[in-house]
Amino acid sequence: MAGSVNAINNNIDQTVQIYDRFYGYRQQVPVDQYDAVNSYFQSVFGSKQAAGNMTVSVFRISNATKTPVMTLLQQFQGQTAPQITLTLAYYLNLIRSRSTLLGVTVTPQTNQYVARNIRI
């Protein structure tokens, strides 16, 4: 029986489509780079879901900053999970709106002029 017309030929299509359902983000990435990044994050975090989220974030940062993915991966290698989270927050803040910055265990200082006008 012949194969499906829609079957993916792995010899031709060497990309993986990653997406983030929350933001509706899609990107085609080389499969070897995806495997390298994803397997590294799986070894650090031990969770497929956490590794998948980190992998998508790294490819998104790479695309936005025009930095090669493998260069970003080298910056994460050798770090602990909390250090990776902090580094990732730094990069994500570069591509996010300045009004919604991510922080890691840092309590934001309230503006006293705004705080005094808030009624509880």
N, C-alpha and C positions, 0 to 999 in steps of 0.2 A: 504494500500500500504506500502511496506517495505521501510525502510530508505535507504539512499544512502550508498554504501560501503565505500565511502570516508568521511562520516560524522564523526566529532570529538566527541568522548565520553568524556564529561567533568568530569565524575567520574574517568576516568583512566588518561587522559592527563591534568595534572594540571600545565602546563608550557605555557609560552607565548614566541613567537619568536620575538625578536626585531632586527631591522636592520637599518643601516644608508646607504641610497642609495649613498651618496657622496663618502664614503670610502669603500663601499662594506662590511661592518661589520655586522656579524650575531652572535646571541647568544641565547640560550634557557635559560629562567629564570623562577623561580617559579611565578605563577600567583598572589599569595597573596603579595609577595614582590613588584612585578610590580605595582599592584593596590595601594599599600601604598605609593610608591615613586611618581607615576604619580599623584595621587590625592593630595598629598602634594604640588607638583609644580603647579598644576592647581589652588590651593587655593592661592598661592603666586603670580603667574603671571597672572592669569585670562585668559589665552590663551591656547587652547589645543595644538597648534603647539609648542609654547615655552615650555610647560610642557613636551611634547613628546621628544623634543630635549634634555632637561635637564635630563629626565629619561634615555634616551639612554646613555648619557654621564656618568651618575652616575654608571650605570651597567658596562660600559666599564672600568671606573676607578677601580671599584671593582674587575673586572676580572684581570686587569693588575697588581694591587697592592696586590691582594689576601686579601683584606680587606672586611669583610662582608658588604653587601649592607645596612643593617639596622644600622650598626655603622656609615657609611657615612651619612645616612639620619639624624641621631641624631646630627651630626655636622652642618647640614644645618638648622635644626629646630630652630626657634626663630630669624633667620636672616631676614633682609629685602632683597628685590630683588637685589639691587646693591651689598650687602654683599655676597649674594649667588653667583652672577656672579664672584666676586673677588675670592671667595673660590674655585669655579669650575675652574677658570683660573689657580690657583695654582696647583690643582691636575692634570689638563690636561698638564701643563708644565712638570710634573714629568714623563709622559709617551710619550711625544713628542720628536722630534729631538731638540737638544739644539740650532740649527741654526734657528729655527722657533718658538720662544717662543711667547706666548700670553701675552698681557698686558692690563691693564685697566687704561685708562687715564694717562698713563705714556709715555712721549715723550722719545724715545730712544736717547741716546747721540751718535753722530757720531764720528767715529774715525777720528781724524784730518789728519792722514797720508793717509787714503783712500779718504777722502773728497777732499783733494787738488789735487788728481789725476783724479777726475771726471770732464769731460768737459761738459759744458751746451750748 
